[in-house]
Amino acid sequence: MKIENTDPQIRERVLAERDEFGPIKPIRSPALRWFLKLVPIGMVLAVPFILWEKSPLVVPGKEMFSTGLLAAAFALFAFQTLMEIISTIFGTLWRRGSIAGTKGKQEEAASSYRQFMKEVEDRLNSKYQWIMGVAFAMLVLVWYLPNLIALGKGFLILLGLVVELFIAVLIGAVAWRMIFIGWQVWRLPEKYDLNVQVVHPDQCGGLEPLGNLCLWNALILAVAGIFLGGWISIGPHTQFASYAASYGPIFHVLLIVPIILSFVSFFLPLWTTHLVMANKKAEIQIDLDELAKSIYTESIILLNNTNNLDFTEGDERNKRLILMRSVYSQHQKIPTWPINMNIIAKFAAAEAMPVLSFLGIANPIAKVIIESFRAILQGGS
C-alpha cells in the first residue's frame, strides 16, 4: 500500500529545498538566447538557397561552404544541449548526495554550494564573453579582408562580412562558456568533497552528470573534426573530388586541432574527479581485501566442520557466506572515472571519422562503401 504524506508544511519544505538548488541561467540575456536558437536554424535554411543554381549569392566552392555551414549549425544545436545540461547539473549532483560538503565545514555545505552555483551563473554571463567575441570577430575580419579587397565592395560582399562578424561574436560567447564549464568541472573536487557512490546505477559513482557535461563539450568540437574528416575521406570519391584534392592537405593539418581539443575538453576537466574516485577505490579495496579474507575463513569453517554443525548453525553460516559474496561482488567493479559505456560509445562514435581520417584509414573504407552503394543503385536501375 502506498502511503502519501499530505502534510502541507512538509510539502512546502521539500519544494523549497528543490527550488533552492534549481536550474541556473547559463544565458541570462534574452536576446543572446534567442539569437543562439535562431542562428543555427537560419544556417540550415540558408543551405538550399546557397546551392540553388539561380542564387544571387556567388560563393566559391558553395558545396563545401554549405557543408561547413551545416557543421556550424549542428555545433550550435549541440551547444544548446550543453546549456540545458549545465543549467541543472549542479542541482542534480546535490540531490543525488554527490556533494558531501565544503571541506572541513559540513554544516555550511548548503549555503556554500548555493553561493557556488550563483558564482557559476555570474561567470558564465561575464562581460569577458564579449571580449572573446570581439577577438573572434577580429580574426574573421583579418581573414575576410583579402577577399573583400579582391572581390570589390558589392552589397552582398559587405553583407557577408557583417553576417560572419556577427556569427564570430556569437562563437566567442559560446567559446567562453565552453572553456569556463571545463574549468568548473576541474575545480569542483578541489572546492567540495565528492561522495562517490560505488554501487550507484549510473556506473559512475553517481557522477555521470559530470561525464555527460564534458561529453557535450567535446561533441561541439568534434563537429569540426567530422566536417574536415568527411572532406578528407568521403570527398575524393564524390563529384566534388576537385575540392577535396585542393583542400585535402590543409584540412589534414587542421584536423589535428579539433581532435586534440575534443580529447582535452573531454578528459582533462574530469581528471581531478578521476583522482578522487581512484582514491575512493583504494580505500574500498582495503575493505574488500578484508572481506575476501573473511569469505575464505567462513568457507574453510563450513568445509571442515560440515558434519559437526547442526542444521541451524550451518544454515546461518551459509547465509552469511552468501551475503558476504554478494557484497563483494557488488563492490568489486569500482568506477574510477565519471564515464560509463554509454558516454564512451557516444564519444567514440563522434571521434571515429576525424581520427580514422587523420590516420588514413577512413578513406579506403569510404571508397568501398560508396562504390558498393553505387553498384546497388546501378543494379536496381
C-alpha positions in Angstrom: 0.0 0.0 0.0 1.4 3.4 -0.9 1.4 5.9 1.9 1.5 9.6 0.8 2.3 12.3 3.3 -0.2 15.2 2.8 1.3 17.5 5.5 1.4 20.9 3.7 4.4 22.0 5.8 6.5 19.0 4.7 5.4 19.6 1.1 6.5 23.3 1.3 9.8 22.3 2.9 10.6 19.8 0.1 9.6 22.1 -2.7 11.7 24.9 -1.1 14.7 22.6 -1.0 14.2 21.7 -4.6 13.8 25.3 -5.7 16.9 26.2 -3.6 19.1 24.2 -5.9 17.0 24.7 -9.1 18.3 25.4 -12.6 20.8 28.2 -13.1 20.7 30.6 -16.1 23.8 30.0 -18.3 22.5 32.6 -20.7 20.7 35.5 -19.0 20.4 37.8 -22.0 17.1 37.0 -23.7 18.5 38.5 -27.0 21.6 36.3 -26.9 19.5 33.2 -26.0 17.1 33.8 -29.0 20.0 34.5 -31.4 21.7 31.2 -30.4 18.4 29.4 -31.1 17.6 31.2 -34.4 21.0 31.4 -36.0 21.5 27.6 -36.5 18.0 27.3 -37.9 18.8 30.2 -40.3 22.0 28.4 -41.3 20.2 25.2 -42.2 17.5 27.1 -44.1 20.2 29.1 -46.0 21.9 26.0 -47.4 19.2 25.3 -50.2 19.3 29.0 -51.2 23.1 28.9 -51.5 23.1 25.6 -53.5 20.3 27.0 -55.8 21.7 27.3 -59.3 20.0 30.7 -59.8 21.0 32.0 -56.4 22.3 35.7 -56.4 24.9 34.6 -53.9 28.1 33.7 -55.7 30.0 31.6 -53.2 33.2 29.9 -54.5 33.0 26.2 -53.6 29.4 26.5 -52.5 29.1 22.8 -51.8 32.0 22.8 -49.4 30.8 26.1 -47.9 27.3 24.6 -47.4 28.6 21.6 -45.5 30.7 23.9 -43.3 27.5 25.9 -42.6 25.7 22.8 -41.7 28.5 21.7 -39.4 28.4 25.1 -37.7 24.6 24.8 -37.2 24.9 21.3 -35.7 27.6 22.6 -33.4 25.3 25.4 -32.2 22.5 22.8 -31.7 24.9 20.8 -29.6 25.7 23.9 -27.6 22.0 24.4 -26.8 22.0 20.9 -25.3 25.1 21.8 -23.3 23.4 24.8 -21.9 20.4 22.7 -20.9 22.7 20.2 -19.1 24.8 22.9 -17.3 21.6 24.6 -16.1 20.5 21.6 -14.0 23.7 19.6 -13.3 24.7 21.2 -10.0 21.2 20.8 -8.5 21.2 17.2 -9.7 24.6 16.5 -8.0 23.3 18.0 -4.8 20.1 16.0 -4.8 22.0 12.8 -5.5 24.1 13.4 -2.5 27.2 13.6 -4.6 28.3 16.8 -2.9 29.4 15.8 0.6 30.0 19.4 1.7 32.6 22.1 2.0 35.9 20.7 3.2 36.1 21.0 7.0 32.7 22.8 7.2 29.9 20.3 6.7 27.3 22.4 8.4 27.8 25.2 5.8 27.5 22.9 2.9 24.1 24.1 1.6 24.9 27.8 1.9 28.3 27.4 0.3 27.0 25.3 -2.6 24.2 27.8 -3.2 26.8 30.6 -3.4 28.9 28.5 -5.7 26.0 28.0 -8.1 25.4 31.7 -8.2 29.1 32.4 -8.9 29.0 29.9 -11.8 26.0 31.6 -13.3 27.6 35.0 -12.9 30.8 33.8 -14.6 29.0 32.2 -17.4 27.4 35.6 -18.2 30.6 37.6 -17.6 31.5 40.5 -19.7 34.6 38.6 -20.8 32.3 36.6 -23.2 32.0 39.8 -25.3 35.8 40.4 -25.2 36.3 36.9 -26.6 33.5 37.6 -29.1 35.4 40.7 -30.4 38.6 38.7 -30.6 36.9 36.1 -32.8 35.4 38.9 -34.9 38.9 40.4 -35.4 40.2 37.1 -36.6 37.3 36.8 -39.1 38.0 40.4 -40.3 41.7 39.7 -40.9 40.7 36.6 -42.8 38.0 38.3 -44.8 39.8 41.5 -45.8 41.8 40.0 -48.7 38.6 38.6 -50.2 36.9 41.9 -49.7 39.6 43.8 -51.5 39.8 41.2 -54.3 36.1 40.9 -55.0 35.2 44.6 -54.5 32.8 46.4 -52.3 29.5 44.9 -53.5 26.5 44.9 -51.2 26.5 41.1 -51.0 30.2 41.0 -50.1 29.7 43.6 -47.3 26.5 41.7 -46.1 28.5 38.5 -46.0 31.2 40.3 -43.9 28.6 41.6 -41.4 27.0 38.2 -41.1 30.3 36.5 -40.5 31.4 39.1 -37.9 28.1 38.7 -36.1 28.4 34.9 -36.1 32.0 35.3 -34.9 30.8 37.3 -31.9 28.3 34.5 -31.1 31.0 31.9 -31.4 33.1 33.9 -28.9 30.3 33.9 -26.4 29.9 30.1 -27.0 33.7 29.5 -26.6 33.8 31.5 -23.3 31.1 29.2 -21.8 32.7 26.0 -23.1 36.1 27.0 -21.5 34.5 28.1 -18.3 32.5 24.9 -18.0 35.6 22.8 -18.3 37.3 24.9 -15.7 34.4 24.5 -13.2 34.3 20.7 -13.6 38.1 20.7 -13.0 37.9 22.7 -9.8 34.7 21.1 -8.3 36.6 18.3 -6.4 39.0 20.9 -5.1 36.3 23.0 -3.7 34.0 20.3 -2.4 34.2 16.7 -1.1 32.6 14.4 -3.7 30.7 11.5 -2.3 31.5 8.6 -4.7 28.5 6.2 -4.5 30.2 3.0 -5.6 27.0 1.0 -6.3 25.1 3.8 -8.0 23.1 2.5 -11.0 24.8 5.0 -13.4 28.0 3.0 -13.0 29.9 6.3 -12.4 29.6 6.6 -8.7 26.7 8.9 -9.1 28.8 11.4 -11.0 27.6 10.6 -14.5 26.3 14.2 -15.0 29.9 15.5 -14.9 30.9 13.0 -17.6 27.9 13.8 -19.7 28.6 17.5 -19.4 32.2 17.1 -20.7 30.9 14.8 -23.4 28.8 17.5 -24.9 31.6 20.0 -24.6 33.7 17.6 -26.7 30.9 16.9 -29.2 30.7 20.6 -30.1 34.4 20.5 -31.1 34.0 17.1 -32.7 31.6 18.6 -35.3 34.5 20.5 -36.9 36.6 17.3 -37.0 33.7 15.4 -38.7 33.5 18.2 -41.3 37.2 18.1 -42.1 37.4 14.4 -41.9 34.4 14.0 -44.1 36.0 16.0 -46.9 39.3 14.2 -46.5 37.8 10.7 -46.6 34.5 11.0 -48.5 35.1 14.0 -50.7 37.6 12.3 -53.0 35.0 9.7 -54.0 32.3 12.1 -55.0 31.7 14.6 -57.8 33.4 17.2 -55.7 36.7 15.4 -55.7 38.4 18.6 -57.0 37.5 20.4 -53.8 38.9 17.5 -51.7 42.1 17.5 -53.7 42.6 21.2 -53.3 41.8 21.5 -49.6 42.8 17.9 -48.5 46.4 18.7 -47.4 45.4 21.8 -45.4 42.4 20.0 -43.9 44.6 17.1 -42.9 46.8 19.6 -40.9 43.8 21.5 -39.5 42.2 18.2 -38.4 44.8 17.9 -35.6 43.2 20.8 -33.8 39.6 19.6 -33.2 40.9 16.0 -32.5 43.2 17.3 -29.7 40.7 19.8 -28.4 37.9 17.2 -28.3 40.0 14.8 -26.2 41.4 17.5 -24.0 37.9 19.0 -23.3 36.5 15.5 -22.6 39.2 14.0 -20.3 41.2 16.9 -18.8 38.3 18.5 -16.8 37.4 15.1 -15.4 41.0 14.3 -14.2 40.6 15.8 -10.7 37.3 13.8 -10.3 39.2 10.7 -11.5 41.8 11.2 -8.8 39.1 11.4 -6.1 37.4 8.2 -7.5 40.7 6.4 -7.7 41.4 7.3 -4.0 38.0 6.0 -3.1 38.7 2.8 -4.9 41.9 2.3 -3.0 40.1 2.8 0.3 37.3 0.4 -0.6 39.8 -2.1 -1.9 41.3 -2.5 1.6 37.8 -3.3 3.0 37.3 -5.7 0.1 40.5 -7.5 0.8 39.4 -8.0 4.4 36.0 -9.2 3.3 37.7 -11.6 0.9 39.7 -13.0 3.8 36.5 -13.4 5.8 34.9 -15.2 2.9 37.8 -17.6 2.7 37.7 -18.2 6.5 34.0 -18.8 6.5 34.3 -21.2 3.6 37.0 -23.2 5.4 34.9 -23.4 8.5 32.0 -24.8 6.5 34.2 -27.2 4.6 36.0 -28.6 7.7 33.0 -28.7 10.0 30.1 -29.6 7.8 29.5 -32.9 9.7 29.8 -31.3 13.1 27.5 -28.3 12.6 23.8 -28.6 13.3 21.4 -27.6 10.6 20.5 -24.2 12.1 24.1 -23.1 12.6 25.2 -24.4 9.2 22.3 -22.6 7.6 23.2 -19.3 9.3 26.9 -19.6 8.3 25.9 -20.4 4.7 23.6 -17.4 4.5 26.4 -15.2 6.0 28.7 -16.5 3.3 26.2 -15.8 0.5 25.7 -12.3 1.9 29.5 -11.6 2.0 30.0 -12.9 -1.5 27.1 -10.7 -2.7 28.5 -7.6 -1.1 32.0 -8.4 -2.5 30.5 -8.9 -6.0 28.6 -5.6 -5.8 31.6 -3.6 -4.8 34.2 -5.4 -7.0 33.8 -3.2 -10.0 34.6 0.2 -8.6 34.4 3.1 -11.1 37.4 5.4 -11.3 36.0 7.8 -14.0 32.6 9.5 -14.2 32.2 7.9 -17.6 30.1 4.8 -18.4 29.9 2.7 -21.6 27.1 4.8 -23.0 29.2 8.0 -22.7 32.3 6.3 -24.1 30.3 4.9 -27.1 28.9 8.4 -28.0 32.4 9.9 -27.8 33.9 7.1 -29.8 31.2 7.5 -32.5 31.9 11.2 -32.7 35.6 10.8 -33.0 35.6 7.9 -35.4 35.5 10.0 -38.6 38.1 12.6 -37.5 40.6 10.1 -36.0 40.3 7.5 -38.8 40.6 10.2 -41.5 43.7 11.6 -39.9 45.2 8.1 -39.8 44.2 7.5 -43.4 42.0 4.5 -42.6 38.6 6.1 -43.3 39.5 6.9 -47.0 39.6 3.3 -48.2 36.6 2.3 -46.1 34.6 5.2 -47.5 35.7 4.2 -51.0 34.4 0.6 -50.6 31.1 1.8 -49.1 30.5 4.4 -51.8 31.3 2.1 -54.6 29.1 -0.7 -53.1 26.3 1.8 -52.8 26.7 2.9 -56.4 26.7 -0.7 -57.6 23.5 -1.4 -55.7 21.9 1.7 -57.3 23.0 0.8 -60.8 21.9 -2.8 -60.3 18.5 -1.6 -59.2 18.1 0.6 -62.2 
